[in-house]
Structure formats: C-alpha cells, structure tokens
C-alpha cells in the first residue's frame, strides 16, 4: 500500500541519515587514531510492519518480501561500515556486535507466528560477535543465553574487570 511505502521510506531515510552521521564521525575518529564506541540501531526493519492491503497468502508474501528487502539494505549498510574500517586498516582491531533486540512476539510481526508458543523461532535472537585476535575460531554457544549476557561478555573482551557488583548476566564463555 502507499501508506506502507511511505512508512518504510521514512524509516529508511532516518536510518540512512543516522548512518551517514556515524560514518562521518567514524572517519574522523579513525583518521585521528581515536578509540571509540559506536552504536547503530536501524529502525527500518523493526516490526510491526504496516499490514498489507490483502489478507491471506498474498499479504503474507508481501510482508516477508518487505522484510527481506529491508534486511538486504541493512546488510549493505553493515558492509559499508566494514569497508570503512578496512580502508583505515582497523577491521582487525575492532570489536563488532550484531544482534536483534528481541524475537518474534506477535502474529503481525510474522504471519506464521503461533501465539502462546515459546519455541526456537520466537525465542532465539541472532547474535554475532566479531572479536579478532581474541578467539582463534568461530565459537558456537550451544546453551541459551540472554541479552543481559552481552554486557559482561563485552567487558571481558575489553579487559574490564571492575564495577560488576550490580550487573546481571554472565560472559558467554
């Protein structure tokens, strides 16, 4: 629908503007060899997406197609950030975290979602930690973790020991 396209495009424009500002800042920090932390939280792919004009299989296909298109755009943005780090020869010295903020929770986030059921599809959230020089190979974590485990994991990777008295969660390994 036209309102869906306007909604998506408005989010994409805001995300592109935020990314552009972050790339400008990163270029400055990288050029001056300044240590930094940056967070990019794109909203274009955050659900719920506007519902399609039609119910049924065509409507579900439309939602899934829009989600796939947004993920491809966000993947390109991540690639742009990686290229920027490579250009400044800092990719191998950079800790990168990619995750979602939550899994599928309601049917208008994904038409195949089964309400009231907690399963791998609704409960698991992707988490990728790129920590060159820390781990020698990919490490798959077979047990269930939580977002509260991300902060202690990052602190361990950064070598920060203190100030965890009130922190919940545990390093992933």
N, C-alpha and C positions, 0 to 999 in steps of 0.2 A: 504494500500500500504506500501511497505518497507520504502519509504521516510517519510510517516506519522508516522510509528512506531518509526523511528529514531528521528523525530522531537519531538514526545511526550516523548520518553525516555530521550532525552537530557534535556527537561524542568523538568521532574520528578527528574533527577539526581541533577540538580541545586537546585531545591526546597528542596530535601532531605538534601543536603549539608548545605543550609541556615538554615533549621530546626534543624539540628544537632548542628550547632554553637549556635543557640539561646537556645536550651535545655542545652548546656554546660554552657552558661552564666547564664541562669535562675537557674540552680542547684547551681552555685556559689553564686548568689545573695540571693537565698532562704536559703542556708546554713549559710550565714553571716547575715541574717535578714535585708538585704538592700532593701529599697524601690526602685522600678524600673518601667520603662515603656518599653514594648517590642512590636514590630510590625512584623507580619509575613504576607507577601504578595505573596502567591504561584502563580506561573505563568503557571503551567501545564494546568489548566482549563481555562486559558484566551483564548478567541476566537479572531480571527477566527482559527478554527482547520483546518488542511490540508484537502482539499476536497477529498472525496473517489474516487476510480478509476471509479466507475459507477455512472451514474445519475439515477434518479427515486427512487422508494420506497426502494430498497435495499441500495442505497447510503445514504438516509436519516436515515434508521435504523442503518447503520454503524456509522454515526455521533452521533446520540443520544446514541448509546451503548458506544461509547468512552467517551462522556460527563458524562454518568452515572458512568462509571468505574473511571474516574478521581475524581468525587465528592465523591465516596466511599473511595478513597485513602485520599483525603483531610479531610474527616470526621474522618478517623482513626488518622490522624495527630493531629486534634483538641482533640480527645480523649486522645492521648498520653500526650499532654500539660496539660489537666485537671488532668490526673493521677499524673503527676509530682507535680502539685500544691497540690493535695490531699496527696501525700506522705510526703510533708513538712507541712501539716496541714494549708495551706494558701488559699485553694479554696474559703472558706467562707469570705476571706478578700481581694478578688481580683475582680477588675472590668474587665469584658471581653466584647469586642465588636466584633461581626461577621457581616460583610456586603460585598456586591459586590461593584465594582467601578462604574458600570453602567448597565443598562438593555440591552436587545436585540436591536441592531441598524440596522443590515443589514441581508439579507437572508442567507449569508454564515455563520452567527453565529447560525442560526436555520432555516432549510428549510421551516418551516411553517410560518415564519415571513411575515407579509403583509407590504411591503414598503409603506411609506407615511401615515401610520396609527399610531396614538398615542393612545394606549389602555392600559388596565391594564397589559397585558402581556409584552409590550415593555417598559412601563414607570415605573412600580414598581420594586424596588430593595429590596431584603431581608435585614433586619436589626434586629439583636438580641443584646440586651444589658443585660448582667448579672451583676446585682448590688446587691449582697447580703447585707441584713441589711438596704437597702435604701427603697425599695418598699416591701410591705407585700405580694403582689400577682402579678401575671402577669398583665401587663397593655397594652392593645391593643390600639394603636393610630389610630382612625378612619379617621383622616384627612391626606391630602397629606403633606408630609414633603420633605426635600431635604438634600443632603449631607452637605450643609452649616449649617444645624441644629445639626450635630453631635458634632462639637467642643464646642458650647455653652452648650450642654447637658452634655458633659464630664466635662467641667469646673464646672458646677453646682454640679455634682455628687462628684467632688473632693473638693468642697467648695472654689473654686477660684472665687473671685468677680471682681477683677480689671483687667485693660488692655483690655477692650472690646470696646473701643470707635470706632475703625475702623472695628470691626467684624460684618459680616452679619450673618443672621440666628437667630434662637431663640431656647431656650431649648424645647425639645419635649413636655414637660408638663408645 
